[in-house]
Amino acid sequence: MREVVLLVNFQDKKQLREIQMMLLTVKLRMRMVSREEYLQTLGYLAGVKGMEAGQENYEGEELGREMMVFAGVTEEHLNQMLFLMKKGGVKPVDYKAVLTDTNKDWNILQLYKEISQEHEAMNQVREK
């Protein structure tokens, strides 16, 4: 699998353009994930060999936040990208994940739910 970053639900065009430029700088491919693809597995969307497309299209509501999924990205490229985003003053993307053996069979909605729960738990700990 080649390095690729999945971009999900980016409504802010300026933020998207800035992130796209940073991905080009780090020489990372990107794939915009459409709302209709939210039921596809992360592995399929990232181009993992042997993972096939599902037949069902998502017809529900859009997600509440944007999300980035780093698939097959080296630690060096991931660190470069995160540094550029912070240094460049890009509007923060709170929902970020790395493709793993565990989540490669999940779809966008499942990953979004998991990250949402993690964020909520972290925010509760910070408030204490």
C-alpha positions in Angstrom: 0.0 0.0 0.0 1.3 3.4 -0.9 1.2 6.3 1.6 -2.2 8.1 1.4 -4.2 10.4 3.6 -7.9 10.1 3.6 -9.7 13.5 3.9 -13.3 13.3 5.2 -15.9 16.0 5.4 -13.8 19.1 4.7 -16.3 21.9 4.3 -13.9 24.8 4.9 -12.3 25.4 1.5 -9.4 27.5 2.9 -8.5 24.8 5.4 -8.7 22.1 2.7 -6.5 24.0 0.3 -3.9 24.6 3.0 -3.8 20.9 3.9 -3.6 19.9 0.3 -0.6 22.2 -0.2 1.1 20.7 2.9 0.4 17.1 1.7 2.1 18.1 -1.6 5.1 19.5 0.3 5.5 16.2 2.2 4.8 14.3 -1.1 1.8 12.5 0.3 -1.1 11.4 -1.8 -4.5 12.3 -0.7 -8.0 10.9 -1.3 -11.1 12.9 -0.7 -13.8 10.5 0.7 -17.3 11.4 -0.4 -20.3 11.1 1.9 -21.6 8.2 -0.2 -18.4 6.2 0.6 -18.8 6.3 4.3 -19.9 2.7 4.5 -16.7 1.5 2.6 -14.0 0.0 4.8 -11.0 2.2 5.6 -8.7 -0.4 4.1 -10.6 -0.3 0.7 -10.6 3.5 0.7 -6.8 3.5 1.5 -6.1 1.0 -1.3 -5.1 -2.0 0.8 -4.6 -5.0 -1.5 -7.4 -7.6 -1.3 -10.0 -5.2 0.2 -13.0 -4.9 -2.0 -15.7 -2.3 -2.3 -18.9 -2.8 -0.5 -22.2 -2.5 -2.5 -24.0 -0.1 -0.2 -23.9 3.7 -0.4 -24.3 5.9 2.6 -27.3 8.2 2.4 -27.4 9.6 5.9 -26.3 13.0 7.3 -22.9 14.5 7.0 -20.5 14.1 9.9 -20.1 16.9 12.5 -16.4 17.4 12.0 -13.7 16.8 9.5 -11.4 13.8 9.8 -8.0 12.8 8.5 -6.8 9.1 8.3 -3.1 8.5 7.7 -2.7 5.2 5.9 0.7 3.6 5.3 2.3 6.9 6.2 5.8 6.7 7.6 6.4 8.1 11.0 8.7 10.8 9.4 6.0 11.9 7.0 3.4 11.9 9.7 5.5 14.1 12.0 6.3 16.4 9.1 2.7 16.8 8.2 1.6 17.4 11.8 4.4 19.9 12.3 3.5 21.8 9.1 -0.2 22.0 10.1 0.7 23.4 13.5 3.4 25.8 12.2 1.2 26.9 9.3 -1.6 28.0 11.5 -4.1 25.7 9.7 -7.5 25.4 11.4 -7.1 22.4 13.6 -8.4 19.0 12.6 -9.4 17.3 15.9 -10.3 14.0 14.4 -7.1 12.3 13.1 -6.3 8.6 13.0 -3.8 6.1 11.6 -4.9 3.1 9.7 -4.2 -0.1 11.7 -4.8 -3.8 11.4 -7.7 -3.3 13.9 -9.5 -0.4 12.1 -8.8 -1.3 8.5 -12.1 -3.3 8.4 -14.1 -0.4 10.0 -16.0 2.1 7.9 -15.8 5.9 8.2 -18.8 6.0 10.6 -17.3 3.5 12.9 -14.0 5.3 13.1 -15.7 8.6 13.6 -17.8 7.2 16.5 -14.6 5.8 18.1 -12.7 9.0 17.8 -15.7 11.0 19.1 -15.8 8.8 22.2 -12.1 9.2 22.8 -12.3 13.0 22.4 -15.2 13.1 24.9 -13.3 11.0 27.4 -10.1 13.1 27.1 -12.1 16.3 27.5 -13.8 15.0 30.6 -10.4 14.2 32.1 -9.0 17.7 31.3 -12.0 19.3 33.0 -11.3 17.5 36.3 
